[in-house]
């Protein structure tokens, strides 16, 4: 099994991001953290499932690059959840900017890429990824 590199700081940033997203959508929307190896969150309103969300933290600022990346594997997982309720992809940048889009809005060029330097224990630092233009997202 692949080693997980997610830290407590990463998880805290994800929670802050989903809290801001829920607040921006109006009253009553809450979140439930999903188990490891699933999407990050299920969004609920009075126990009714409203949507699902995956959050990716970036250490760069919004606008430093014209695209964000989404692994093919993660996009397939978003598709599976999207069959149950709308699935959203959120990106949180170091500058505090948050962008988001519904899965159906995301198109991109499929490439093989990822980290240039491999991390010890990493099974997927290089994988099939989509490069998605920032213009496909809404800014929170």
N, C-alpha and C positions, 0 to 999 in steps of 0.2 A: 504494500500500500504506500502511496506517496506521502511524503512528509508534509505537514501543514505548517505554513509560515505565518499564519494569522496571529497577531499579538493581541493582548488585552487592549492596547491603545487603538488598534484597528477596529476591534469590536465596539469600543466606546465611540469612535468616530461614526461608525455605521448607525449606532443607536441615535446619536445626535442628528444625523442626516435624516433618518426616518421620522424622528420627532418633528423636525422642521417641515418635512413633506406632508405629514398628517395634519399639522396645524394649518398649513397653507390650503388644504383641501376643504376646510370648513369644520364645523363642530362635529363631535361624536366619533371621529375616525381614530381608531387605536391600532396598535400593532402587537403581534405575537412573534417572538423569535422562533424560527423553525430549527429543527435539529441539524447538526453538522452534516455536510454533504448534500443538503437540500438548498433551496433558495434561502435568502436571508430572513425574509419576513412575510407574514400573512397579515393583511390589513383587514380589520373587522369593524363593524358598527353594530353594537348591541348583539354580539355573538354571531352576526351574519357575516359570512366571508364576502368582502368587497373586492379585494385584489391581492396580488402577490408582488413582492419587490425584491430585487437584487441590488445591493449597494457596492460600488467599487470606489475605494479611496485612492486618490492620486496625490503624489508628493509634489507635482508641478502645479502651476497656476493655470486657471482657465485662460485659454487663448495662446498659451505657449506653443501649442500644436494645433493643427487644423482638424485632427481626428482623435478619437478615443478608440480603444480596442475592446473587443468582446470575443472571448474564446468561442469557438464553434460548439464545444461541449456545453458551455453555459447557455448559449442561445438555444440549443436543443432542449435543455432543462426548462428554460423559460417557455418554450413552445408547449411542453407537456403541462405545465401549470396554467398556461393561458387557455387550455381547453376546459379548465375548471372555473376560472375567473380571470379578469384582465391582469396581465403581467407587465410590470414596469421595470425598466433599467434606470438606475440613478448613479450619477458620478459626483463625488464630492472632491473638490480641489483644495489644495493647500491654502489658497487665498480666501476660502470660505464659500466660494461659488458652488452651487448645486445645479446640475442639469438633469433632466429626466425625459423619458419618452416611453410610450406604449410599445410593446414588442412589434406590433404590426407596422410601426413607423420606421423601424430600423432596417436599413439596407446598407450593404457595404461590400467592399472588395475582399474576397476570401484570399488569404495569404498564409504562408508558413512563416511564423515569426515569434517574437517574444524577447526575453532577456538575452542580451549578448553574453553576459557572464553567467555561467551555471552556478547554482547554489548546491552545496553538498546535500544529497538526499532528495533533490528535486526531480520529479519524474516528468514534469510538464513545463519547464521553463521555455521550451520551444514547442509550439503546437500550432494547429490550424486556428487562425484568428480572423475576425472581420475588423477592418478599419472603417469606422463610421464617422462621417463628417459631423462636426459640432452643429451645423445648421439644421440637422434633423431633430435637435432637442429643444425643449423649452427650458428657460432659465427660471429657477425658483426665486 
